[in-house]
Each structure stands twice: as structure tokens, then as C-alpha cells.
Amino acid sequence: MKKLFAEFFGTFWLVFGGCGSAVFAAGVPDIGIGLLGVSLAFGLTVLTMAYAVGHISGGHFNPAVSFGLLAGGRFSAKDLIPYVVAQCLGALAAAGCLYVILNGSGAVDFSKPGAFATNFYGEAVYNGKAFSMGAAFLAEFLLTAFFLIVIMGATDKWANGKFAGIAIGLALTLIHLISIPITNTSVNPARSLSQAVFTGGLAMSQLWLFWAAPIMGGVVGGLIYKFLLQRDSTEVVAD
């Protein structure tokens, strides 16, 4: 049960910190944190929770990570559904808190694509560019696959585990720097679900992509690491 609470609170912090920074701080005139700040916020949520509760649950905070670690042989199938449920509940609880706080400033218009830090495709939200469904799917798929490769490599028994949280947090920061202009960055179905539930409309109709692409990418990333990159116990690294 402690593992599930760790996943709940870890995912809560990811959504509250990452999406909260996008909702409240990104567009503040003159002092707003912008794309770089939001990207760092997402990375910092994972980094801090990796050290806070990662030793309890493994620090997934993301259904795509759980699926990927299962494919990579690092996670038990019997724990998959409970982990995903805990992650989604944590994300929804965080989004609920953000919703209440945001509406404390008055009525909020959630009709625009990307509102409330929702994910999207086919909409010109940033720089007048709209990316197709196929482009969005490929971006989410590739970035989640590489995220799993980083996670599995950084937490490998041959790696220096003390720095795993830093590597994983910085990887998520980089992922957001690349893909916020494309999809507002998901690579995490729970994070996408939580924001879409409170906005409805376009975000809900497009939610399928932000479950399918990250999970598929996570599984492929886990398999790539397991079969192409993971060292065998008998291997010796050349000098």
C-alpha cells in the first residue's frame, strides 16, 4: 500500500508543479517563466520526488513508465493496474486543486486549445504552427521511448544510482523543451487525463493519442534497453 501512496503523491506533485507552473506562471508579463521555466518545473517535480519516494515505489509517476518498465523486465505485471490507478488518482487530485485555485481568481475560459495546460494536436497554439496528428503521435512516441531508455539506463545496477534522479529529471526537462510547442508535452497519460477531465471538449476528444503514443513509446523504449543495451552479467566493459 505504501508503494501506491508513493505513486499517488509523486504523480500529484508532478501535475501540481508542472501543470501549475504552466497555468499560473508561464504567461505572467515581464516576470513569467515561459517555456524554459515550465520545462524545468516538470523536470524538478520528477527529480525531487525520485529522491523523496522513489526508494518506496520505484518512482514511476507515469503509466507509460510503468508499462515500459514492465516490458523491460523491471516491473511486475501484478502491480501494473494498481500503479496506473494510483497515478491517475494522484494526477486528478492535483488537477482538481489547480482548478479550485485558478477559479478563485474568477471565471476561466477553458475553450482554447492548450488551456489549463491540456495537450493538443492540429491546433496553432504556439508561433502560429499546427502539428498534425501523425506528427504529434511520432513526437510523443519517440520522446517517451527515449525517456524509458534514460530511466532504465540511469537505474541499471551497473550505473551510479545516486545520480539517477538527476538524469531522469533533466531528461524530462529536455523532453518538454522539445515538445511543448508541438503538443504541450504529455509523455504521461495520467497528466493528460487529469487536465482533460476538467476542460472537456477538444482535450477529451484527443486524449486517446496521449494515452496510446506514450504507452507504445514506453514499451518500445523498455524493449530496446532490455534487448539492445542492457549489459549481461558476464560482459566486461573494455578500457
Salt bridges, closest charged atoms under 4 A:
ASP79 OD1 - LYS78 NZ 3.45
ASP156 OD2 - ARG74 NH2 3.44
